[in-house]
Amino acid sequence: MTTRSQTICTMSGPVGFVLFGIGIWPLAGFLPPIAPSLSADAVSAIYQDHMIGIRLGAMIVMLGAALFAPFFAQISVLMKRIEGEHAPYAVTQAVSAAM
């Protein structure tokens, strides 16, 4: 793995987390969550009134989540390099990241 690809994979993590947060909070408006005491009609009205923001937020969240894969792969590669030939923790981390 080249230094450039390692840097790209490492930086994809923070960028992914920022995009995920922007998509969830200001765009989709999912934080704070909708009050459970609202009626079904009120919840439906919230989703209809904020449809564009929710859709745009969901797209940004998916983009951010896609950037987690190279970040976690980089962590797995580094763990494998530290552990050596037999790397149970690196495999555990890779499988956990995939889930």
Backbone hydrogen bonds, N-H to C=O, Kabsch-Sander energy under -0.5 kcal/mol:
donor,donor_aa,acceptor,acceptor_aa,energy
6,Q,2,T,-2.1
7,T,3,T,-2.2
8,I,4,R,-2.3
9,C,5,S,-2.5
10,T,6,Q,-2.5
11,M,7,T,-2.5
12,S,8,I,-1.4
13,G,9,C,-0.6
13,G,10,T,-0.7
15,V,11,M,-1.7
16,G,12,S,-2.2
17,F,13,G,-2.5
18,V,14,P,-2.2
19,L,15,V,-2.6
20,F,16,G,-2.6
21,G,17,F,-2.3
22,I,18,V,-2.6
23,G,19,L,-2.6
24,I,20,F,-2.2
25,W,21,G,-2.5
27,L,22,I,-1.9
28,A,23,G,-1.8
29,G,25,W,-1.1
30,F,24,I,-2.5
38,L,35,A,-1.5
43,V,39,S,-2.2
44,S,40,A,-2.4
45,A,41,D,-2.2
46,I,42,A,-2.0
47,Y,43,V,-2.2
48,Q,44,S,-2.3
49,D,45,A,-2.7
50,H,46,I,-1.6
51,M,48,Q,-0.9
54,I,50,H,-2.5
55,R,51,M,-2.4
56,L,52,I,-2.7
57,G,53,G,-2.7
58,A,54,I,-2.4
59,M,55,R,-2.0
60,I,56,L,-2.2
61,V,57,G,-2.5
62,M,58,A,-2.2
63,L,59,M,-2.0
64,G,60,I,-2.6
65,A,61,V,-2.8
66,A,62,M,-1.9
67,L,63,L,-1.1
68,F,65,A,-1.0
69,A,65,A,-0.5
69,A,66,A,-0.6
71,F,67,L,-1.0
72,F,68,F,-2.8
73,A,69,A,-2.2
74,Q,70,P,-2.2
75,I,71,F,-1.8
76,S,72,F,-2.2
77,V,73,A,-2.4
78,L,74,Q,-2.4
79,M,75,I,-2.4
80,K,76,S,-2.4
81,R,77,V,-2.2
82,I,78,L,-2.0
83,E,79,M,-2.9
84,G,80,K,-2.4
87,A,85,E,-0.8
91,V,87,A,-2.0
92,T,88,P,-2.4
93,Q,89,Y,-2.5
94,A,90,A,-2.3
95,V,91,V,-2.6
96,S,92,T,-2.4
97,A,93,Q,-2.4
98,A,94,A,-1.9
99,M,95,V,-1.7
